[in-house]
Amino acid sequence: MTYDQRKKVLRKLLMNINWFVLPAVFVLYISTAVLMLVGIFKLCQIFGEFYSEIKGSSTIDVNLIAAHFISIIDIYLLAIVFYIFAVAIYKLFIGEFQSLKWLKIENVDDLKSNIAKMTILFLSTFLVQKIAEWKDPNVILYFGFVITVVCVMLIVFIRMLKNHSNNDSNSSNNNEGKNNRFHP
């Protein structure tokens, strides 16, 4: 095989590389479905615990039940994150996804921003769940502090991504038709 033939084969392989991400999209869709089923199973489990608690005693631990329902919200948020990630990978590498017009992902920075926002939401609901479950205020305080620091870092990251994309679009608009670097 000559050098030009190898170059053509490599170019063709690289041009069709987008189909190599299709298994990742399928795995993410399957993960979404599994998490949805886990959420349904968890709901049935909560109803069973609630029934046995009503049947067995006269007091109901409302905080524990609330924590269980918040854990279902966490499961569904994680499923949504997987779904958004699957759709975004499909849109970025394979083609347009017609059913989700509201999901504006044009590049990898948009994907990072959306995943960071969902992570903040996931961590926030996780913290509320743990506040309802735990009794030791020191553990809650430390845990809350760590989650707050992570959320603040993610918010700063999102703003940096937004500023970066705004600067890129402004610089491309300002430099149209100008060849020199310095503009007074």
Beta strands, then each sheet from edge to edge (+ up, - down):
end
